[in-house]
Each structure stands twice: as structure tokens, then as C-alpha cells.
Amino acid sequence: LPWRNTRDAYAIWVSEVMLQQTQVKTVLERYYGPFLARFPTVEALASASQTEVMKAWEGLGYYSRAANLQKAARMVVSCHPERSEGSALVPTAKKQILRCAQDDRFPDTFEELLALPGIGRNTAHAVLAFAYRLPYPVLEANVKRVVARIFAIETPADVELWAAAERLLDRAEPFDYNQAMMDVGAMVCTPKRPACAICPANAICAGKAEPERYPAKKARKIVPTREVRLVMAEDARGRLYLEQRQDRLLGGLYGFPQVPLNVIASEARQSSLTTKTEPRIEAGLPRFARNDGERWGTATHTYSHFKLVAEVVVVQNWQATNRGGFFTRAEIEALPLSKIDHKALAVYDARLDKAARRKA
Ligand code: SF4
């Protein structure tokens, strides 16, 4: 893995943030290389626009990770006033922790790393162990399972796992130790049918008699479905209206306005959008709640914690521009969009293609 063959703390940090919620294969094949080619240094990331960073992150999901990555990069860089105008970005308390140094260093202490947005204990430990070879254990999802099995902990609390991980850590060789634990977790101590016979931890493992008992499986959560009306509003020139999202899930991306259908239902009952209406929608789109527009199809996407079913509605000759703007298709290609918006665009294009073929 390329992020294991480097001592560049910045590159390791980027990889760790990407890997927080995403499989190694996806990060390796589609994101890590292109992201570092585009933003090869922490300074490059700090000075990029938010739209550029979001575009490079497009499709990777959990977009607050990208927003925090850039925020943190700006905090790191602003410790070097000669290379940045952004020193005001670092709050005083954090500035003290960050030891705004004269040299070119990337933060190399646990406290400094933890002071950066989007960096938790595990990411900080990974940077310290892999970039600086410092004695900190890494406890990603696979390693948690290995540790739970070695200590036969059925329902492990994080604090218990961290204490166990600290006990196991090889302080003389933290890089090799952590690599080995991650490899064992990925390839030997697998969720089902772990290969205990060839496991290097076999001699000390208290859970090997019944490994699949540890940790106990959590009850599967039911994923709720949210239904929305997704509005593709065209202006007189056929450009489409998009706004930059502010919410936690997709903040920083551009998207077509969405009106929750339950809001529409409540409006039908109360003939007003003054209650239960998100301010964003109330400000921009009250008229769509009155069933304006033509339904062109449906787009669906499943996020980690809910399924979104979007009824794609097209409205022509729209003039409102209060939050967003109108964009040509070429301009939209350059914007970072979420999956549901890409799927809505596919519905839109398919309908236009069909109409063009009929005409021909
Ligand atoms: S001996 Fe088996 S259960 Fe224990 S760590 Fe190794 S693979 Fe996992």
C-alpha cells in the first residue's frame, strides 16, 4: 500500500482520513493517488478552493471529512505565516497546542494532531506510528476485532480496547507491529472462519476456541427511507439551478434542491409552509410544494443510515436565484455533486435523449 511506503506525515494523514469510512480498494484505486497528485503538500491543500477539494473527494462520501481535512491543512499552514495569510484561522488555544513553529514540520505530537479537526485518537496514532515510528497502537475496525478476540472480550467498550491495545503494542517496533496487526485483521482473523492455525497471535489468544463469539454481533439497524421531491429547475436558457449544500452530510457539494415529501403533505393539510419546514427549503422553494413541475422519474441512493428516494421533477423557466445559481451542463461537470444528484442528472439526460430520438 503506497501510504505504508512513505514517511510523509501529510500523505499518511490523507490516507488515514480516506480510510476512516471507506474500503482500502476504493481508496487505493480511485482516490489516494489522484488526490495527492492534485494536492501534493499540505500547503497545496490549504490554498485550494473548497470546490476543488470537494471535486477531488466526489463519490468518496462522508464529505465532512474533506471539509475538515482542508480546515486542518489551513490550521497547519497558518502556523507558518511566511507561507500563508490565514493565521487567523487557528484559534488561540489551539495555536498554543500547535506550537506554531518556525520550521517546516507537520504536527508530530498526539496533542497537536488531536487539536486538528477530523483527527481522532486512531488517526493521530496512525500518523505518529507510521510517519514518526512512535509507540502508539492503531485500532481500526479489523484490529478492534483481533484485540477483542485475543482478550476474549464479548462486548468491548472503546476504553477497554484501547487499554488492551496499549498492552499488546510492541514499543520498540510500532510500525511493524501495527502493520502486522492490520494484516492479521484483514487476512487471518477475518470476521468469519478466522485462520487460527496460522495466526501469529495463536499462542496468546484467549478467544481462539470460539473466535466468532468475539466481539458479539450488534443487532442490525433498520435503515429508514426518506422520500423527497428533487427539483431540477431550468431557466429560460435551459441552464439548471443548483445550490451549495450546507448540511453536515453533503456540506460543500452542489445539488438540486430537495423538498421532503412529508413537508409537502403537511402543507396540503395546513395550506402553509410555515411549520415543520427547513429554512433552506422555505427560503428557496415554496412554490414547488404546490406540485409544480413535471415528474420525469425517480432516483434512489442508499447512504449508511438511510435510503433516499427522490422523485425527479423538472420545472421550466424558473427565475428564483436566492441561494444558488444556474449552470450549463459543462459547468455542472466541474462541480462536486453527490450520488443522488448524479442519478437525477441521468434521469434528466435519459428523458432528453428519448425526446431527441423521437424528434429525429
Ligand atoms: S488465534 Fe484466531 S481468533 Fe485469535 S487472533 Fe488469531 S485468528 Fe484471531
Residues whose N, C-alpha, C, O or C-beta is under 5 A from the ligand:
A	BS01	SF4	V146 R149 I150 V188 C189 P194 A195 C196 C199 A201 N202 C205 G207 K208 P211
